[in-house]
Amino acid sequence: MMLRRLHAYLSIACAPIILFFCLSGALQLFDWHTPRDGYRPPVLVQQIAMLHKKQRFAVPQARRPAPPGPGKEERPRPAPAFRTVLLRWLFLFATLALTASTLLGLWMGLTHVKRRRLGWILLAGGTILPVLIVAL
């Protein structure tokens, strides 16, 4: 019984971080965080991607492409292979399933624990602590 309670409280405290990584990772699956010809992602999307990948809440520095050498032309990005696209959709499905599972677990944890106030305090701490650390 004590192990189940510990699991519930740890899950409640970690749920905000799990949700952040699920949703920020989903943005990166299809390169929605990367500027390219004719597309400039919102600054917040770029900042979230940097936080996910580099643990910094900043817009990545734009890199200038090297000028093409003599006789070389700039080539457009090749389209991803079918298996890559299929894998991205599978990962998106897994991300959405983990997000739904985490939200359901949060609901169960907050409604079925004996110490609900402690559950809400842990959820608030799991949400606020990472934001404070990023803000420092």
N, C-alpha and C positions, 0 to 999 in steps of 0.2 A: 504494500500500500504506500509506503514512504517513497519507493522508487517511482511509482506512478505519479505521485504528487510532484516529486523533483522534476520528472520529465515534463509535466504540464507547465511548471513555473519557468523552466529553462526555455521551453518552446515559446511561451508568451514573450519572454524577454528578447529572444532572437528573431521573432517573426518580422519585425520591421526591416531588419538587415536582409533577411531572406527575400522579402518582397522587393526591396531595392535592387538586389542583384538579379532577380528574375526579370524585372521590368527594364532595367538598364541593359542587361544582356540581350533582351529581345530587340531593343533599338539597334544594337550593333550587328545582329544577325544579317540584316539586309543593308548594312552600311549607311543607315540613316543618319549617322553622326559624322560622316565624312563629306567635306565639300568636294564637288566635282563640277564639270562643265554644266552650267545652267542650273545648278542646285547649290544652295547655301543653307545648311541646316540651322535651326534656331540656336542661339548661343547657349540656352539652357540645356539643349540636347547634347551639344559638344562638351559642356561642363560635366554633365552627368556621366558621359562616356569616359572622360578623363578621370573622374573620381572612381569609376569602376575599374579602369585599367591601370592607372598610375597613382591612385590615392591622393590626387590633387584636384581641387575644384577650380579649374582654370580652363580657358580656351587654349587648345594646342596651338603652338606657333606654326604659322603657315610656312610650308617649305616651298621654296622656288624650285621648279623642275630644272634640271640641268639642260642647257641648250643642246639641241641635237647636234651631233658631230657632223663632219662633212659627209655628204651622201646619205645621211640618215634622216628619215622623216619621223615626225611624231605619229605614233600609232594610237588608235582608240583602244580603250580597255576592252579586252576580249570578254565575251559573255561567259558567265560561269557554266561549267559543265552541268549536265542534267542531274548527275548524282550529287553535286554540290547543292543545287537548288533543292533537291529532294531532302537532303540532310538538313538544310536550313529550316525547311518546313517541319520536319520531324522534331528538331530542337525547339522550334516555336511552340509546337504542340506540347512538348514536355514542360516548357516554361509556363504555359498557360495552365497546365495540369498542376504543377507545383504551386503556382499562385493560388489557384482555387483550393487546393489542399491546405495551404497555409492559412488562408482566410477561414476555411471551415474549422481548422484546428484552433485558430484564435477564438472563434465563436464558441466552440466547445470548451476550450480552456477557461474562458471568461465567464461562462454560464454554469459550469459544472464543478468548479473548484470550491472548496469550503471557504477559503479566504479570498473573496472576490476583490476586496480592497487591495490586497497584496498583488493580485493579478493585474489590476489596473495600474498600480504603481510600477510594476515590472514592465508593462507595456509602455508607459510614459518614459521610463528610464531607457528602455531599448530604442525608443524613438529619439529622445532628446540628447542622450549621450553622444551618439555618432555625429549629430548636427553640431554640438558644441565643440567636439574635437576638430571637425572640419573648419569651423569658424576661427579656431585659434591661430 
